[in-house]
Amino acid sequence: MDDEPGVHELLRMALENYTFESAHVELLTASSAQEAEVLLRQEPALAVCIVDVVMETSHAGLELVRAIRQNLGNLMVRIVLRTGQTAQFPESDTVNDFDINDFWAKNETSFVRMRTSITTCLRGYRDLVLLDRRTQQVRQWADRFPELLGVKEWTSLVRLVVLRLKDLFPVDLPSTFLCRNDGALWPMFMGSGRFPSQGSPDILPWVGETEAALILQAWEKKSLVESGNNLALYFETHDQTGYLFFWEGSPVWGDYERHAARLVLHNFRSAVDNLTLIQALEQQTEDLAARSEPSEILFKQHSSFLTAASALQILYEGDESNPLDRRRRSLAEMMANALRLVGPQHSENLDFSSLLPRWAGEGWKFLTVPFSVSIERCLALLVLVRDMLDAFERDTPRRAGRNFGVLRLADQPAVLTIEANHSVLPVYSLAWTQLSVQLGAVFTVKESTPESTVWTLLL
């Protein structure tokens, strides 16, 4: 981009027979800043712009740089500023004041310097394009992840995952297959890449010793394992049938591709777990269909709670290093466990006192009386109490072993008391107080000393 035709010819000579990563480069020219801006609007994927400072005006090149970055919003193109007036436009000041990537002084620029600079700029442009493409791919995967949670048949779920892999790895689609563990045989249902799309009676003809060892390791651990660029995820459906999803990555994979593969398989596992719970609930609902109409209605209501909690547990999977993510996931897991403990019910109320010993587990002593509450209130109370018990168990001194304390449930008025012979920090007292109010209850730290802790929950 220079108003002197001789400069264009000079650049053509400098770039004669020049290639970047085995590809020839194309040189486009403009004789003014205005013409250059039109060219950039027509060709937004230009990799490098070599801009002369002085063209139709003494600052035309600098104004073009601002137009490229601000008006066109093009942050990808690498800009080389070229000038013969280094006294008026010192290199250090110009580089600091303008978003450029290199500076050429006309009287100091050799053919070698030009080629070296252009190679450096092309590498930077290549890396920016790759980063942008990867960002778009991961964002697209994240945006489409809810689709996986809406699939109600798991083989369709696998097909949808494979389809989404084509979006995530459009150039180098990995080879994958899904197989079932039948004991002596592992029949392949579907494949992609080098594995047959129609499946195979057994996977052995298609895998080597290394891949077979990885598959057996995934089976033993019942989880995701990886070796090099290969990953194997073993999972079970609601009928306890075992399946394995195998992923053979490209030999040229880097950290990004491996991390993306883990993300996909972790998302897939979460979707399978969610689908497994939904299918189990649907099966239980069908089993109850022959029973009385009121109980069926109650169970369907309860089923919706469990499905919601399962989805909540998946959605709250986050960064282990983030305390807020860990806290949310912990509460979601508590709710899911409470729903499993309660199970299908045929009445609107539950005896909270009968569930409490199983919910608290070993290490607690119980002094309780019958206490009937609605299913919804019982579930919320179980989560609240479990959160409080966890605080007691964390702060129990080692010398006390698994003797955490005493749970007392009294009536008239209904009060749950948690007692321990040591100090317990009420880490989430504000959250407990707020939840208690929503339940029509009152949480109180009745006693807190180094030798004794008593919390009460007026129900």
TAMO-V672483 format. One record per backbone hydrogen bond with DSSP energy under -1.0 kcal/mol. NH is the residue of the N-H (numbers start at 0). CO is the residue of the C=O. E is the energy in kcal/mol with one decimal. If there is no record, write none. Layout:
nh & co & e
NH & CO & E
NH & CO & E
This chain:
nh & co & e
1 & 29 & -1.7
6 & 3 & -1.2
7 & 3 & -1.1
8 & 4 & -1.9
9 & 5 & -2.1
10 & 6 & -2.2
11 & 7 & -1.9
12 & 8 & -2.0
13 & 9 & -2.2
14 & 10 & -2.1
15 & 12 & -1.1
17 & 14 & -2.1
19 & 22 & -3.1
22 & 19 & -1.4
35 & 31 & -2.2
36 & 32 & -2.3
37 & 33 & -1.8
38 & 34 & -2.1
39 & 35 & -2.3
40 & 36 & -1.7
41 & 37 & -1.8
42 & 38 & -2.3
45 & 42 & -1.5
48 & 77 & -2.9
50 & 79 & -3.2
51 & 0 & -2.4
52 & 81 & -2.2
54 & 56 & -1.9
60 & 52 & -3.2
62 & 58 & -2.4
63 & 59 & -2.1
64 & 60 & -2.0
65 & 61 & -1.9
66 & 62 & -2.1
67 & 63 & -2.7
68 & 64 & -2.2
69 & 65 & -3.1
71 & 66 & -2.8
73 & 67 & -2.4
74 & 72 & -1.0
77 & 46 & -2.9
79 & 48 & -3.4
80 & 101 & -2.5
81 & 50 & -3.4
82 & 103 & -2.2
88 & 84 & -2.4
93 & 89 & -2.5
94 & 90 & -2.7
95 & 91 & -1.7
96 & 92 & -2.3
97 & 93 & -1.8
99 & 97 & -2.2
100 & 78 & -3.4
101 & 78 & -1.1
103 & 80 & -3.4
105 & 82 & -2.4
107 & 104 & -2.1
113 & 109 & -2.4
114 & 110 & -2.5
115 & 111 & -2.6
116 & 112 & -2.4
117 & 113 & -2.6
118 & 114 & -2.5
119 & 115 & -2.1
120 & 116 & -2.4
121 & 117 & -2.6
122 & 118 & -2.1
123 & 119 & -2.0
124 & 120 & -2.6
125 & 121 & -2.7
126 & 122 & -2.3
127 & 123 & -2.1
128 & 124 & -2.5
129 & 125 & -2.3
130 & 126 & -2.5
131 & 127 & -2.6
132 & 128 & -2.5
133 & 129 & -2.5
134 & 130 & -2.4
135 & 131 & -2.3
136 & 132 & -2.3
137 & 133 & -2.6
138 & 134 & -2.4
139 & 135 & -2.4
140 & 136 & -2.3
141 & 137 & -2.7
142 & 138 & -2.5
143 & 139 & -1.6
146 & 143 & -1.4
147 & 144 & -1.6
150 & 147 & -1.0
156 & 152 & -1.5
157 & 153 & -2.0
158 & 154 & -2.1
159 & 155 & -2.3
160 & 156 & -2.1
161 & 157 & -2.5
162 & 158 & -2.2
163 & 159 & -2.2
164 & 160 & -1.8
165 & 161 & -1.0
167 & 163 & -1.8
168 & 164 & -3.1
174 & 247 & -1.6
176 & 245 & -1.7
177 & 189 & -2.1
178 & 243 & -2.3
179 & 186 & -2.1
180 & 241 & -2.8
181 & 179 & -1.0
181 & 184 & -2.2
183 & 181 & -1.1
187 & 199 & -2.6
188 & 177 & -3.0
189 & 177 & -1.0
191 & 175 & -2.5
194 & 191 & -1.6
198 & 195 & -1.3
199 & 187 & -1.8
205 & 202 & -2.1
211 & 207 & -2.5
212 & 208 & -2.4
213 & 209 & -1.8
214 & 210 & -2.2
215 & 211 & -2.3
216 & 212 & -1.9
217 & 213 & -2.1
218 & 214 & -2.1
219 & 215 & -2.4
220 & 216 & -2.2
221 & 217 & -1.5
222 & 217 & -1.2
224 & 231 & -2.4
226 & 229 & -2.5
229 & 226 & -2.1
230 & 246 & -2.7
231 & 224 & -2.6
232 & 244 & -2.7
233 & 222 & -1.5
234 & 242 & -2.6
236 & 240 & -2.0
239 & 236 & -2.2
242 & 234 & -3.1
243 & 178 & -2.5
244 & 232 & -2.9
245 & 176 & -2.7
246 & 230 & -3.1
247 & 174 & -3.4
248 & 228 & -1.6
252 & 249 & -1.8
257 & 253 & -1.9
258 & 254 & -2.8
259 & 255 & -2.7
260 & 256 & -2.2
261 & 257 & -2.2
262 & 258 & -2.4
263 & 259 & -2.4
264 & 260 & -2.4
265 & 261 & -2.7
266 & 262 & -2.4
267 & 263 & -2.6
268 & 264 & -2.5
269 & 265 & -2.3
270 & 266 & -2.3
271 & 267 & -2.5
272 & 268 & -2.7
273 & 269 & -2.4
274 & 270 & -2.5
275 & 271 & -2.9
276 & 272 & -2.0
277 & 273 & -2.1
278 & 274 & -2.8
279 & 275 & -2.3
280 & 276 & -2.3
281 & 277 & -2.5
282 & 278 & -2.2
283 & 279 & -2.2
284 & 280 & -2.7
285 & 281 & -2.1
286 & 282 & -2.0
287 & 283 & -1.6
290 & 287 & -1.8
295 & 291 & -1.9
296 & 292 & -2.2
297 & 293 & -2.4
298 & 294 & -2.6
299 & 295 & -2.4
300 & 296 & -2.0
301 & 297 & -2.4
302 & 298 & -3.1
303 & 299 & -1.8
304 & 300 & -1.3
305 & 301 & -1.9
306 & 302 & -2.7
307 & 303 & -2.2
308 & 304 & -2.4
309 & 305 & -2.5
310 & 306 & -2.4
311 & 307 & -2.5
312 & 308 & -2.5
313 & 309 & -1.8
314 & 310 & -2.7
315 & 311 & -1.9
316 & 313 & -1.7
321 & 318 & -1.6
325 & 321 & -2.4
326 & 322 & -2.4
327 & 323 & -2.4
328 & 324 & -2.5
329 & 325 & -2.3
330 & 326 & -2.1
331 & 327 & -2.3
332 & 328 & -2.5
333 & 329 & -2.0
334 & 330 & -2.2
335 & 331 & -2.3
336 & 332 & -2.6
337 & 333 & -2.5
338 & 334 & -2.2
339 & 335 & -1.9
340 & 336 & -2.3
341 & 337 & -2.4
342 & 338 & -2.5
349 & 372 & -3.5
351 & 349 & -1.0
351 & 370 & -2.6
355 & 351 & -1.5
358 & 354 & -2.2
359 & 355 & -2.8
360 & 356 & -2.3
364 & 404 & -2.1
366 & 406 & -2.5
372 & 349 & -2.6
374 & 347 & -1.7
377 & 373 & -2.7
378 & 374 & -2.4
379 & 375 & -1.9
380 & 376 & -2.5
381 & 377 & -2.4
382 & 378 & -2.0
383 & 379 & -2.4
384 & 380 & -3.1
385 & 381 & -2.5
386 & 382 & -2.1
387 & 383 & -1.8
388 & 384 & -2.9
389 & 385 & -2.3
390 & 386 & -1.2
391 & 387 & -1.7
392 & 388 & -2.8
393 & 389 & -2.4
394 & 390 & -1.7
399 & 396 & -1.3
400 & 397 & -1.8
402 & 399 & -1.7
403 & 362 & -2.1
403 & 401 & -1.2
404 & 362 & -1.1
405 & 418 & -2.0
406 & 364 & -3.1
407 & 416 & -2.6
408 & 366 & -2.7
409 & 414 & -2.6
414 & 409 & -1.4
415 & 456 & -2.3
416 & 407 & -3.0
417 & 454 & -2.8
418 & 405 & -2.5
419 & 452 & -1.9
426 & 424 & -2.2
428 & 425 & -1.6
431 & 427 & -2.7
432 & 428 & -2.5
433 & 429 & -2.3
434 & 430 & -2.5
435 & 431 & -2.4
436 & 432 & -2.0
437 & 433 & -1.8
438 & 434 & -1.4
439 & 436 & -1.4
440 & 435 & -3.8
441 & 457 & -1.5
443 & 455 & -2.4
445 & 443 & -1.1
445 & 453 & -1.4
446 & 453 & -2.0
448 & 451 & -3.2
452 & 419 & -2.4
453 & 446 & -2.7
454 & 417 & -2.4
455 & 443 & -2.8
456 & 415 & -2.4
457 & 441 & -2.7
458 & 413 & -2.6
